[in-house]
Amino acid sequence: MAISIEQLTQAALSLPSEARAQLADRLVESLAPGQDDEIQIAWTAEAVRRRDELRRGDIQPIPGNEALQRVRDRLAR
């Protein structure tokens, strides 16, 4: 029996944040096979830096829907 995109999405969203990040990384990699190693290294370093800032409390997370609304508001200007 095939799983629907909605069911898959709900299952993915129920995962812990680190597992969701790993899943997202795998999905992106599947869309861009053979990506330049330097780019991958740079993105990995950036992701680790941001994760560490969050864990140290240097930055505060905001909900995804709020972040998207901020982007929409800026684009509408």
C-alpha positions in Angstrom: 0.0 0.0 0.0 1.5 3.4 -1.0 1.8 6.2 1.4 0.4 9.6 0.4 2.5 12.7 0.4 0.4 14.1 3.2 0.9 11.0 5.3 4.6 11.1 4.6 4.7 14.8 5.5 2.9 14.2 8.8 5.3 11.3 9.6 8.3 13.4 8.8 7.1 16.4 10.9 6.6 14.1 13.9 10.4 13.3 13.9 12.8 15.0 16.3 14.4 18.1 14.8 17.8 16.5 14.2 16.1 13.5 12.3 14.1 16.0 10.2 17.4 17.9 9.4 19.0 14.6 8.3 15.9 13.7 6.2 15.9 17.2 4.6 19.6 16.8 3.8 19.1 13.5 2.1 16.1 14.8 0.1 18.1 17.8 -1.1 21.1 15.6 -2.0 18.7 13.4 -4.1 17.8 16.5 -6.1 21.3 17.6 -6.7 23.5 14.5 -7.2 27.2 15.2 -7.8 27.1 18.6 -6.1 30.5 20.2 -5.8 32.3 19.0 -2.7 33.4 22.5 -1.8 29.8 23.7 -1.7 28.7 20.8 0.4 31.6 21.4 2.8 30.6 25.1 3.1 26.9 24.3 3.7 27.8 21.7 6.3 30.0 24.1 8.1 27.2 26.8 8.0 24.7 24.3 9.3 26.9 23.2 12.2 27.7 26.9 13.0 24.0 27.7 13.2 23.2 24.6 15.2 25.9 25.4 17.7 24.7 29.1 18.0 21.2 27.8 18.8 22.4 25.2 21.3 24.6 27.8 23.1 21.6 30.2 23.3 23.4 32.8 21.2 20.3 33.0 19.0 16.6 32.2 19.6 14.6 30.2 17.1 11.4 31.4 15.6 8.6 29.3 14.4 8.8 28.5 10.7 5.4 30.1 9.9 6.6 33.4 11.5 9.9 33.2 9.5 8.0 32.7 6.3 5.7 35.6 7.1 8.7 37.9 7.7 10.0 36.9 4.3 6.7 37.5 2.6 6.4 40.9 4.3 9.8 41.9 3.1 9.1 40.8 -0.5 5.9 42.7 -0.5 7.7 46.0 0.2 
